[in-house]
Amino acid sequence: MAQIIKKSNFAEIKKQLKIQGKKIVLCHGVFDLVHPGHIIHFEEAKKMGDILVVSITAAKYVRKGPGRPYFDDEMRLKFLAEIICIDYVMLSEGYTVDDVIEAVEPDLYVKGEEYKRAEDDITGKISEEEAFVKRHGGNIAYTTGQVFSSTRLINQALPAMSSDVKEYMEEFHQKYSLDNMKELTGRMKGLKVLVVGDCIMDEYVYCNVQGLMSKDMGYSARYHYSEMYLGGSFAIAGHLASFSDDVTLMSIVGMEEKLHSLILDELGNRMRIDLTYSSEFETIVKTRYVSLNEKREEVHKIFSINNLPTPMCIDDETLHKFKEKLAEKAGRFDAVILCDFGHGLIDHEVMKILQNHAKFLAVNCQTNSSNYGKNLITKYARADVFALDQKELGLAFSDYQQSEEDALLRLSEYFGSPGWLTQGSQGATSVENGVLKACPAFTLKVKDTIGAGDAFFAIASLSAAAGAPIEVGAFMGNIAGALAANIVGNKESVEKVNVLKYASTLLNV
């Protein structure tokens, strides 16, 4: 039986092994469900040296989508400890294996044959791992045993995937493969993308609700801390920047120095930021008072306030400067991603500029509490692809006798283009050439739904701009939405590597 050991406690063991001239071999992975392929892999690795150390990625760093790994850290460590050819088992606490390599300093770092071609590695990290191993005095080697898939076994044999998702993926997998998704993201990488839309700061004030006020009907809460996230078009541009090497954001913001520093720190090295600054218009801040269920990592909204002006408009001088730049530059991009939050930036003249100049125009026109019934997607005459939610579709065609499916077909006919209807826990429905196709939600496990729709729109639209079928856009968009729903607010962007890893998980049916 192998010994489960902490990285910090391996130093003395390693010292003694080196004195004894023992050759240390390291294998690393998620090892969510140990199967014959793993056993063969470990046995081959052990034959390459004297001592076999196996490490697993801690659950919080596994990037295979919500609900993975299926087994927790303790259970996976116990599985491995029972394998006779393994000598030591430890936990890696990071997205890379660097912490374990530093602790173990293996003579050989052994991977499966499927990692031998660096171009096949979704993460793009195998070359970096090899270099890191060599810096610590070791080399990399590969086993040649039969390759199995833990993910496929879990998808097929365990209740890790809902029946509707499994049924959908079995059909989808008949037409598309992971290689198709990798090829698609390769095309996305070369697109020149312009993001236009309202910039929003999302402030989350974390507090614990203690109850009702003793002499009133309001909540009484204890303040803990607050955080500020880049939302609105900032967030959409952030998602896109992981997929395209050439993203530009154009919008209007106020003169707040703290905001400017935050923008440069988080986005400055990821995209071109072409902002117009106003001394009269304040950058929109939406403050949400929330409580955090730390055990389940869920965020519950208590109430929100914002600083939206009345009426919602931007001063003429600043808006004129913005329009001049937009008219000059909009036609230079392969795709324009328009996120209209209805907060004053997108007036009829801005719409006209984009509809006249954009080579490819993706439109998302949002309804919220401040613009309810006043910001309808049908105010646009052109959209090469569109996305909206159920409430926004209902407002666009306010006929209670008309079905949602008929309304979506009607909107697609109105634009003469394909699009998507996002439906929360039901997933999304795509429409193209008069054909509707439903794609289920890939997870019902969520931390915070704020920003999930924006992530869907960003990645689905970029897929369409790269020439993907509209149902593939729904697939990629639903993955992005599922990942975003497990990020608090817009604290982080959806990353390409995580989308591809989740796609790999889903396609393993």
C-alpha positions as CSV (number, residue, x, y, z in Angstrom):
1,M,0.0,0.0,0.0
2,A,1.3,3.4,-1.0
3,Q,1.9,6.2,1.6
4,I,-0.3,9.3,1.3
5,I,2.0,12.2,2.1
6,K,2.1,15.9,2.0
7,K,4.5,17.7,-0.4
8,S,6.2,19.4,2.5
9,N,7.0,16.1,4.2
10,F,8.6,14.6,1.1
11,A,11.9,16.5,1.4
12,E,13.5,14.2,3.9
13,I,12.3,11.1,2.1
14,K,13.7,12.5,-1.2
15,K,17.0,13.2,0.5
16,Q,17.3,9.6,1.7
17,L,16.3,8.2,-1.7
18,K,18.9,10.2,-3.5
19,I,21.6,9.0,-1.0
20,Q,20.5,5.4,-1.8
21,G,20.8,6.1,-5.5
22,K,17.1,5.5,-6.1
23,K,15.6,6.7,-9.3
24,I,12.3,8.6,-8.7
25,V,9.5,8.5,-11.2
26,L,6.5,10.9,-11.1
27,C,3.1,10.5,-12.7
28,H,0.4,13.2,-12.4
29,G,-3.2,13.6,-13.4
30,V,-6.8,13.9,-12.1
31,F,-7.3,10.1,-11.9
32,D,-11.0,10.6,-11.2
33,L,-11.9,6.9,-11.9
34,V,-9.0,4.5,-11.8
35,H,-9.3,2.0,-14.7
36,P,-7.1,-0.7,-16.4
37,G,-5.4,2.0,-18.6
38,H,-4.2,3.7,-15.4
39,I,-2.8,0.5,-13.9
40,I,-0.9,-0.3,-17.1
41,H,0.4,3.3,-17.1
42,F,1.6,3.1,-13.5
43,E,3.2,-0.4,-14.0
44,E,5.1,0.9,-17.1
45,A,6.2,4.0,-15.2
46,K,7.4,2.0,-12.2
47,K,9.6,-0.2,-14.5
48,M,11.4,3.0,-15.6
49,G,12.7,3.7,-12.1
50,D,12.8,2.5,-8.4
51,I,10.2,4.7,-6.6
52,L,6.9,5.8,-8.1
53,V,5.2,8.9,-6.9
54,V,1.7,9.7,-8.1
55,S,0.1,13.1,-7.6
56,I,-3.5,14.3,-8.3
57,T,-4.9,17.7,-9.1
58,A,-6.9,19.0,-6.1
59,A,-10.6,19.3,-7.0
60,K,-10.8,23.1,-6.9
61,Y,-8.2,23.2,-9.7
62,V,-9.7,20.6,-12.0
63,R,-10.9,22.3,-15.3
64,K,-13.2,19.6,-16.8
65,G,-16.4,21.5,-16.1
66,P,-18.9,21.8,-13.2
67,G,-19.4,18.6,-11.3
68,R,-15.9,17.3,-12.0
69,P,-14.0,15.5,-10.6
70,Y,-16.8,13.1,-9.7
71,F,-14.8,11.8,-6.7
72,D,-13.3,14.1,-4.1
73,D,-9.6,14.5,-3.2
74,E,-9.7,12.1,-0.3
75,M,-11.3,9.3,-2.3
76,R,-9.0,9.7,-5.3
77,L,-6.0,9.6,-3.0
78,K,-7.3,6.4,-1.3
79,F,-7.9,4.7,-4.7
80,L,-4.3,5.3,-5.7
81,A,-2.8,4.3,-2.3
82,E,-4.2,0.8,-2.8
83,I,-2.3,0.2,-6.1
84,I,0.7,-2.0,-5.2
85,C,3.2,-0.5,-7.7
86,I,2.8,3.0,-6.3
87,D,5.0,4.1,-3.4
88,Y,3.8,7.6,-2.6
89,V,0.7,9.6,-3.3
90,M,0.3,13.4,-2.9
91,L,-2.0,16.3,-3.7
92,S,-1.1,19.0,-6.2
93,E,-2.7,22.3,-5.2
94,G,-2.6,24.4,-8.4
95,Y,-3.6,24.4,-12.1
96,T,-0.1,23.2,-13.0
97,V,2.0,20.4,-11.6
98,D,4.9,22.7,-10.8
99,D,4.4,22.5,-7.0
100,V,4.8,18.7,-7.1
101,I,7.7,18.8,-9.5
102,E,9.5,21.2,-7.1
103,A,8.8,19.0,-4.1
104,V,9.6,15.6,-5.7
105,E,12.4,16.6,-8.3
106,P,11.8,13.4,-10.2
107,D,14.4,11.8,-12.4
108,L,11.6,11.0,-14.8
109,Y,8.2,12.7,-15.3
110,V,6.0,10.1,-17.0
111,K,2.9,10.9,-19.2
112,G,0.7,8.7,-21.3
113,E,1.3,8.3,-25.0
114,E,-1.6,10.6,-25.8
115,Y,0.5,13.5,-24.6
116,K,3.5,12.7,-26.8
117,R,2.3,15.2,-29.5
118,A,2.4,18.6,-27.9
119,E,-0.2,19.9,-30.5
120,D,-2.7,17.4,-29.2
121,D,-2.6,18.8,-25.7
122,I,-5.6,21.1,-25.1
123,T,-3.9,23.0,-22.2
124,G,-0.8,23.6,-24.2
125,K,1.2,23.0,-21.0
126,I,3.1,19.8,-21.8
127,S,6.1,21.7,-23.3
128,E,6.2,23.9,-20.3
129,E,6.0,20.9,-18.0
130,E,8.9,19.3,-19.8
131,A,11.0,22.4,-19.5
132,F,10.2,22.8,-15.8
133,V,11.1,19.1,-15.1
134,K,14.5,19.6,-16.9
135,R,15.2,22.7,-14.8
136,H,14.8,20.5,-11.8
137,G,17.2,17.9,-13.1
138,G,14.8,15.4,-14.7
139,N,13.5,14.3,-18.0
140,I,10.1,13.4,-19.5
141,A,9.1,10.0,-20.7
142,Y,5.9,8.4,-22.1
143,T,4.2,5.1,-21.6
144,T,2.8,3.1,-24.5
145,G,-0.1,1.2,-22.9
146,Q,-3.7,1.1,-24.1
147,V,-5.4,4.4,-23.6
148,F,-8.8,4.5,-21.8
149,S,-10.9,7.5,-20.7
150,S,-12.0,8.1,-17.2
151,T,-14.3,10.8,-18.4
152,R,-16.0,8.5,-20.9
153,L,-16.4,5.8,-18.2
154,I,-17.9,8.3,-15.8
155,N,-20.2,9.7,-18.4
156,Q,-21.5,6.2,-19.4
157,A,-21.5,4.4,-16.1
158,L,-22.2,7.0,-13.4
159,P,-24.9,9.7,-13.0
160,A,-22.5,12.5,-13.8
161,M,-24.4,13.6,-16.9
162,S,-28.1,14.2,-16.9
163,S,-30.1,12.0,-19.3
164,D,-31.1,15.0,-21.5
165,V,-27.4,16.1,-21.8
166,K,-26.2,12.6,-22.5
167,E,-28.9,12.1,-25.2
168,Y,-28.0,15.5,-26.8
169,M,-24.3,14.8,-26.7
170,E,-24.6,11.3,-28.2
171,E,-26.4,12.9,-31.2
172,F,-24.0,16.0,-31.3
173,H,-21.0,13.7,-31.2
174,Q,-22.1,11.9,-34.4
175,K,-21.5,15.2,-36.3
176,Y,-18.8,17.0,-34.4
177,S,-15.6,16.0,-32.6
178,L,-13.1,17.7,-30.2
179,D,-10.8,18.2,-33.2
180,N,-13.6,20.3,-34.8
181,M,-13.8,22.5,-31.7
182,K,-10.0,22.9,-31.7
183,E,-10.1,23.8,-35.3
184,L,-12.8,26.3,-34.6
185,T,-10.9,28.0,-31.8
186,G,-7.9,28.2,-34.1
187,R,-10.0,30.2,-36.6
188,M,-11.3,32.4,-33.7
189,K,-7.7,33.2,-32.8
190,G,-7.1,35.0,-36.1
191,L,-10.2,37.1,-36.1
192,K,-10.0,40.9,-35.6
193,V,-12.8,41.7,-33.1
194,L,-14.4,44.9,-32.0
195,V,-16.5,45.0,-28.9
196,V,-18.9,48.0,-28.5
197,G,-21.2,48.4,-25.5
198,D,-22.0,50.0,-22.2
199,C,-19.2,49.6,-19.6
200,I,-20.4,48.6,-16.2
201,M,-18.7,48.2,-12.8
202,D,-20.2,45.4,-10.7
203,E,-19.7,46.0,-7.0
204,Y,-20.5,43.0,-4.7
205,V,-21.0,43.9,-1.1
206,Y,-20.8,40.7,1.0
207,C,-22.8,40.6,4.2
208,N,-24.8,38.3,6.5
209,V,-28.5,39.0,6.9
210,Q,-29.3,39.0,10.6
211,G,-33.0,39.5,10.2
212,L,-35.6,42.3,9.9
213,M,-35.1,45.6,11.5
214,S,-36.8,45.7,14.9
215,K,-39.0,48.8,14.0
216,D,-39.3,48.4,10.3
217,M,-39.6,45.9,7.4
218,G,-36.1,46.3,6.0
219,Y,-33.3,43.8,6.3
220,S,-30.6,44.2,8.9
221,A,-27.2,42.8,7.8
222,R,-23.6,42.7,9.0
223,Y,-21.0,44.0,6.5
224,H,-18.0,41.7,5.7
225,Y,-16.2,43.1,2.6
226,S,-16.7,44.3,-0.9
227,E,-15.2,43.6,-4.3
228,M,-15.4,45.4,-7.7
229,Y,-15.5,43.5,-11.0
230,L,-15.5,44.7,-14.6
231,G,-18.9,44.0,-16.1
232,G,-20.9,44.8,-19.2
233,S,-18.8,45.2,-22.3
234,F,-15.6,44.9,-20.2
235,A,-16.6,41.3,-19.3
236,I,-17.6,40.4,-22.8
237,A,-14.3,41.7,-24.2
238,G,-12.5,39.8,-21.4
239,H,-14.1,36.5,-22.5
240,L,-13.3,37.1,-26.2
241,A,-9.7,38.0,-25.5
242,S,-9.0,34.4,-24.4
243,F,-10.0,33.2,-27.9
244,S,-8.9,36.0,-30.2
245,D,-5.5,37.6,-30.3
246,D,-6.9,40.9,-31.6
247,V,-9.7,42.3,-29.5
248,T,-10.5,46.0,-29.3
249,L,-13.0,47.5,-26.8
250,M,-14.7,50.8,-27.7
251,S,-16.9,52.6,-25.2
252,I,-17.4,55.6,-23.0
253,V,-16.4,55.9,-19.3
254,G,-16.2,58.6,-16.7
255,M,-13.0,60.1,-15.1
256,E,-12.7,57.8,-12.1
257,E,-9.0,57.1,-11.5
258,K,-9.6,53.9,-9.5
259,L,-11.6,52.6,-12.5
260,H,-8.9,53.4,-15.0
261,S,-6.3,51.6,-12.9
262,L,-8.6,48.5,-12.6
263,I,-9.1,48.5,-16.4
264,L,-5.4,48.7,-17.1
265,D,-4.5,46.1,-14.5
266,E,-7.1,43.5,-15.7
267,L,-7.4,44.2,-19.4
268,G,-4.5,46.3,-20.4
269,N,-2.2,43.4,-21.6
270,R,-5.1,41.4,-23.1
271,M,-6.6,43.8,-25.7
272,R,-6.7,47.2,-27.1
273,I,-8.7,49.6,-25.0
274,D,-10.1,52.5,-27.0
275,L,-12.2,54.5,-24.5
276,T,-13.7,57.9,-24.8
277,Y,-13.6,59.8,-21.4
278,S,-16.4,62.1,-20.2
279,S,-16.0,64.6,-17.4
280,E,-19.8,64.8,-17.0
281,F,-20.9,61.1,-17.3
282,E,-20.2,58.8,-14.4
283,T,-19.2,55.2,-15.2
284,I,-22.2,53.0,-14.4
285,V,-21.8,51.1,-11.1
286,K,-24.3,48.4,-10.1
287,T,-23.9,47.6,-6.4
288,R,-25.4,44.2,-5.3
289,Y,-25.6,43.4,-1.6
290,V,-25.1,39.6,-1.4
291,S,-24.8,36.8,1.1
292,L,-22.4,34.0,0.4
293,N,-23.2,30.4,1.3
294,E,-19.5,29.4,1.8
295,K,-20.3,25.6,2.1
296,R,-22.1,25.5,-1.2
297,E,-20.2,28.5,-2.7
298,E,-23.5,30.1,-3.8
299,V,-24.2,33.8,-3.9
300,H,-27.7,35.1,-2.9
301,K,-28.7,38.6,-3.9
302,I,-30.4,40.7,-1.2
303,F,-30.9,43.9,-3.1
304,S,-29.1,46.2,-5.5
305,I,-28.7,49.9,-6.2
306,N,-27.1,51.7,-9.2
307,N,-26.0,55.2,-10.2
308,L,-27.8,55.3,-13.6
309,P,-28.6,58.9,-14.6
310,T,-32.1,60.1,-15.3
311,P,-32.7,60.3,-18.2
312,M,-30.2,57.7,-19.3
313,C,-28.0,59.6,-21.7
314,I,-24.4,60.7,-22.2
315,D,-23.3,64.3,-22.8
316,D,-23.4,65.3,-26.5
317,E,-19.7,66.3,-26.8
318,T,-18.4,63.0,-25.5
319,L,-20.9,61.0,-27.5
320,H,-19.9,62.9,-30.7
321,K,-16.2,62.1,-30.2
322,F,-17.1,58.4,-29.7
323,K,-19.2,58.3,-32.8
324,E,-16.5,59.9,-34.9
325,K,-14.0,57.2,-33.9
326,L,-16.5,54.4,-34.3
327,A,-17.4,55.5,-37.9
328,E,-13.7,55.6,-38.8
329,K,-12.8,52.2,-37.3
330,A,-15.8,49.9,-37.3
331,G,-15.3,48.6,-40.8
332,R,-11.7,47.5,-40.1
333,F,-12.7,44.5,-38.0
334,D,-13.8,41.0,-39.0
335,A,-16.6,41.0,-36.5
336,V,-18.3,43.6,-34.3
337,I,-19.8,42.3,-31.1
338,L,-22.5,44.7,-30.0
339,C,-23.7,44.5,-26.3
340,D,-26.5,47.0,-25.9
341,F,-27.4,47.2,-22.1
342,G,-29.6,50.2,-22.7
343,H,-27.7,52.6,-20.6
344,G,-27.2,55.5,-23.0
345,L,-24.3,54.5,-25.2
346,I,-26.1,53.0,-28.1
347,D,-28.4,55.6,-29.7
348,H,-29.9,55.5,-33.2
349,E,-26.8,57.1,-34.7
350,V,-24.4,54.6,-33.1
351,M,-26.8,51.8,-34.3
352,K,-26.7,53.2,-37.9
353,I,-22.9,53.4,-37.9
354,L,-22.5,49.8,-36.9
355,Q,-25.2,48.5,-39.2
356,N,-23.7,50.3,-42.1
357,H,-20.0,49.6,-41.5
358,A,-19.6,46.3,-39.7
359,K,-18.6,43.4,-41.8
360,F,-20.2,41.0,-39.4
361,L,-22.5,42.3,-36.7
362,A,-23.6,40.2,-33.6
363,V,-26.3,41.9,-31.6
364,N,-27.3,41.4,-27.9
365,C,-29.9,44.0,-26.7
366,Q,-30.7,43.6,-23.1
367,T,-33.7,44.2,-20.9
368,N,-33.1,45.1,-17.2
369,S,-35.0,46.9,-14.4
370,S,-33.9,50.3,-15.6
371,N,-35.0,50.0,-19.2
372,Y,-37.8,47.5,-19.1
373,G,-39.9,47.6,-22.3
374,K,-37.7,50.4,-23.8
375,N,-34.7,48.5,-25.2
376,L,-36.1,46.0,-27.7
377,I,-33.9,44.1,-30.1
378,T,-36.4,45.0,-32.9
379,K,-35.1,48.5,-32.9
380,Y,-32.2,47.1,-35.0
381,A,-32.6,46.6,-38.8
382,R,-29.6,44.3,-39.1
383,A,-28.0,41.6,-37.2
384,D,-25.8,38.8,-38.8
385,V,-26.4,36.8,-35.6
386,F,-28.3,37.6,-32.4
387,A,-28.8,36.4,-28.9
388,L,-31.5,37.3,-26.3
389,D,-33.3,35.7,-23.4
390,Q,-36.9,34.7,-22.9
391,K,-38.1,37.9,-21.4
392,E,-36.4,40.0,-24.1
393,L,-38.0,37.8,-26.8
394,G,-41.5,38.2,-25.2
395,L,-41.1,42.0,-25.1
396,A,-40.0,42.1,-28.8
397,F,-43.1,40.3,-29.8
398,S,-45.7,40.9,-27.1
399,D,-48.4,38.5,-28.3
400,Y,-49.5,36.2,-25.5
401,Q,-51.1,33.8,-28.0
402,Q,-47.8,33.3,-29.8
403,S,-45.5,30.5,-28.7
404,E,-41.9,31.1,-27.8
405,E,-40.8,28.9,-30.8
406,D,-42.9,31.0,-33.2
407,A,-41.6,34.2,-31.8
408,L,-38.0,33.1,-32.2
409,L,-38.7,32.0,-35.8
410,R,-40.3,35.4,-36.4
411,L,-37.3,37.2,-35.1
412,S,-34.9,35.2,-37.2
413,E,-37.1,35.9,-40.3
414,Y,-37.1,39.6,-39.3
415,F,-33.3,39.8,-39.4
416,G,-32.9,37.2,-42.1
417,S,-30.2,35.6,-39.9
418,P,-29.6,32.9,-37.3
419,G,-29.5,33.4,-33.6
420,W,-30.0,31.9,-30.1
421,L,-32.6,32.1,-27.3
422,T,-31.0,31.6,-23.9
423,Q,-33.3,29.8,-21.5
424,G,-31.5,29.6,-18.2
425,S,-31.7,26.1,-16.7
426,Q,-33.4,24.8,-19.9
427,G,-30.3,25.7,-21.9
428,A,-30.6,27.5,-25.3
429,T,-32.4,27.1,-28.6
430,S,-30.8,28.0,-31.9
431,V,-32.6,29.0,-35.0
432,E,-31.2,28.9,-38.5
433,N,-33.0,28.7,-41.9
434,G,-36.4,28.2,-40.1
435,V,-35.1,25.2,-38.1
436,L,-35.1,25.2,-34.3
437,K,-32.7,23.1,-32.3
438,A,-32.6,22.9,-28.5
439,C,-29.3,22.5,-26.6
440,P,-29.7,21.6,-22.9
441,A,-28.0,23.4,-20.0
442,F,-24.8,21.5,-19.3
443,T,-24.9,22.1,-15.6
444,L,-27.5,23.0,-13.0
445,K,-24.7,23.6,-10.4
446,V,-24.3,27.3,-10.2
447,K,-22.6,29.9,-7.9
448,D,-23.9,33.0,-9.5
449,T,-25.8,33.5,-12.8
450,I,-24.7,37.1,-13.3
451,G,-22.7,37.3,-16.5
452,A,-23.6,33.8,-17.7
453,G,-25.7,35.1,-20.6
454,D,-22.9,37.6,-21.6
455,A,-20.4,34.7,-21.7
456,F,-22.8,32.7,-23.9
457,F,-23.3,35.6,-26.3
458,A,-19.5,36.3,-26.5
459,I,-18.4,32.8,-27.4
460,A,-21.4,31.8,-29.4
461,S,-21.1,35.0,-31.5
462,L,-17.4,34.5,-32.1
463,S,-18.1,30.9,-33.2
464,A,-20.5,32.2,-35.8
465,A,-18.1,34.9,-36.9
466,A,-15.5,32.1,-37.4
467,G,-17.9,30.3,-39.7
468,A,-19.3,27.6,-37.3
469,P,-22.8,26.2,-37.7
470,I,-25.3,27.9,-35.4
471,E,-25.7,24.7,-33.4
472,V,-22.0,24.6,-32.7
473,G,-22.3,28.2,-31.5
474,A,-25.0,27.0,-29.1
475,F,-22.7,24.2,-27.8
476,M,-19.7,26.5,-27.3
477,G,-21.9,29.2,-25.8
478,N,-23.6,26.9,-23.4
479,I,-20.2,25.7,-22.2
480,A,-19.1,29.3,-21.6
481,G,-22.4,30.0,-19.8
482,A,-22.0,27.0,-17.6
483,L,-18.4,28.0,-16.7
484,A,-19.5,31.6,-16.1
485,A,-22.3,30.5,-13.8
486,N,-19.6,29.0,-11.5
487,I,-17.7,32.3,-11.3
488,V,-18.9,34.9,-8.8
489,G,-19.9,38.0,-10.7
490,N,-17.4,38.8,-13.5
491,K,-14.5,38.1,-11.2
492,E,-12.8,36.1,-13.9
493,S,-13.1,35.6,-17.6
494,V,-14.1,32.4,-19.3
495,E,-10.8,30.9,-20.6
496,K,-10.4,29.0,-23.9
497,V,-8.5,26.1,-22.2
498,N,-11.4,25.6,-19.8
499,V,-14.0,25.7,-22.6
500,L,-12.0,23.1,-24.6
501,K,-11.5,20.9,-21.5
502,Y,-15.3,21.0,-20.8
503,A,-16.0,20.3,-24.5
504,S,-13.7,17.2,-24.2
505,T,-15.6,16.1,-21.1
506,L,-19.0,16.4,-22.9
507,L,-17.8,14.8,-26.1
508,N,-16.5,11.7,-24.3
509,V,-19.8,9.9,-24.5
